[in-house]
Amino acid sequence: MPDLEFVLPHWLYWAGLVAFPLIAMALVKRASAKGGTNQTNLGVGYLCLITGGFVGMHRHYLKSVLGFLYLIPFIGILVCNTSGRDARIVLSQVKNDILSYEFEVKHFGKRVADGYDDQDKLTAAQTALETAQKSVTEAQETVVFYNDLAGWLAIAIAVGLLIDAILLPRMVARYRETEPVRADDPPVDDNRIDLSGKPSWYRPIAHLSRLSGEFVAYWCVIAVFVYYYEVLARYVFNSPTNWAHESMFLMFGMQYLICGAHAYLTDSHVRVDVFYARFSRRKKALADIATSFFFFVFAGTLLITGWIFAMDAMRQMSGPSASWEVSFTEWAIQYWPVKLAMVLGALLLVLQGLAKLGEDIAIAVQPDVKEG
């Protein structure tokens, strides 16, 4: 199999983190407006063909047993890659042996020419060299054989995918006819946050926290595709990437920071509520007011230190020796957007904390006023 040398461009990484959630949110909103449906979708079918067609995922999506036929050449490719890798290891070892034997032949040949009694050692080295040269030829033939076989198996899969890409619309239409959508399928609950009864000043902040959490939630889908590519490149093409792991742990770090306000809005942060759960609504509000001091110490510290880190990172982009702050890895991704995410996440968290504090104060003053 050929090597994959794709390295994710920095601009595509950052653009994808912004564009993908926006597109996904728009598609979800449009689908919700039309009404959810469980009917087989042609677009999903093509997505399965593109991302997992080499194992017949598109046919499995349509519950076709012919999808298992793709597993045969795919397993063959994995076997060829494993055997080819072993053959390359043997080839490397034999080449090293040849260098060693050539040195011995040269060394003992010189000693024999100088009159030393090393003819037996010279003969043994020459014999070992001839054997190693034959072995290297065999190892090279083995490597070529498995590479060619894996290539032909890949071509077989590609031909099958090309045929299925043409037939897929007809296959989806036929599947819809044989297995229509069940009328009793329950609707999908999108778990919207109820803001009815909340103060007018609270709703914009809550809406911002909800949108920020929903936005970064779609980054998890990006991670699925990136790690999918990494596993495929590593085990099918023997080409591990130098960017997949770093890009994802930076992305998840930013996600953790930005979604903090959403978690606070939905009361999802970890809390020991052995006593808190038994409190009345007013006592809970009073407890939240008392403990909010620790929250604002943490959130304020995060905001201030995050701002300092971000400014230090962006300060390098000005002046006669301007440069971007990048990671110390081979991929060398920019770090300043990550540090800006610290500021953004802390700011959202402080805003949501202020909104929660205001709500708790209102409840403590007027505990009989109910939400909604």
Beta strands, then each sheet from edge to edge (+ up, - down):
end
